Amino acid sequence: VGYHFGRTDSEAANGDFDQHAFNLDFTTAITQKANLNFGYRYFLTNAYNSNFDFTQHRVILGLNYNF
């Protein structure tokens, strides 16, 4: 479980923004050499020009195998 805050000063047309990122990750061992990873990310972006505010949801699935 995690949280990250970022502030960006941008010269782009969208301007400056703050971003809050929340994550939840789960990893389990399938075998001694293989792990299965599952994650969820939620991003909340607040632009100083509120017309550019947005949210994102990401689901992450991964398999790690050690040779």
Order of alpha helices (4+ residues) and beta strands (2+ residues): beta-beta-beta-beta
